[in-house]
Amino acid sequence: MDLGLADRVYVVTGGSKGLGYATAAALVADGARVVVSSRDPAHVTAAVERLGGAGRAVGLAADLADPAAPGRLVEAAVNGFGRLDGALISVGGPPPGTAGAATDEQWRAAFESVFLGAVRAARTVVGHLGEGGAVGLVLSTSARSPIPGLGISNGLRPGLAMAAKDLADEHGPRGVRVFGLLPGRISTDRMRDLDAAADEDARARTRSSIPLNRYGEPEEFGRVAAFLLSPAAGYVTGAVVPVDGGALRTV
């Protein structure tokens, strides 16, 4: 299936590893070019090399909590490849803990990066897109159902899902699409860190609650994200798409 990604250009935040990197790799494998970013310059450099280096990928160290970061990413795409066709906006998850136990400082820090940083980046990118452009926001299954021990995520992700739908309504008439992705238990570094805090019985119960009875691989998420960003998914907007092995029990 030709996704129509050849020579299209996408920004991928959080793109040096995990779900972001897997998406960048899937985009590049189908002929796209990418600008990958994360907060760690060394991780960005390593990701660019793995993606094929100059001509296929450029990198930029950026923190979405910085108001100037989205503009720098757009500039990097236009200067590096001469165009911009969309973005996958992925930010690190907030710290674990219950909503009641989180401090004001933790809530504010998470809001600045996870919520406002993502909205600002999406707002900036869609403003530079023409017809056929697409922006995907990496959310979490907590947008539909709370996850025990992730109170801040439970509080912020549903709002981001609604912000994505609002942006989709606003920019749909221009032919620009906006959507969300809801990763479930995917084998990333963050998921391994969360699992390390639980005992084996708890991990077994989590696996058994997933109809496919396993965690997903980052590459499985990346291929879904690349499809949704591509022209092949040109009639998908305002949706939030689970990539969770069937774990969500909501419709």
Secondary structure by P-SEA (a helix, b strand, c coil): cccccccbbbbbccccccaaaaaaaaaaaabbbbbcccccaaaaaaaaaaaccccccccccccccccaaaaaaaaaaaaacccccccbbbbbbccccccccccaaaaaaaaacccaaaaaaaaaaaaacccccbbbbbcccccccccccaaaaaacaaaaaaaaaaaaaacccccbbbbbbbbcccccaaaaaaaaaccaaaaaaaaaaccccccccaaaaaaaaaaaacccccccccbbbbccccccccc
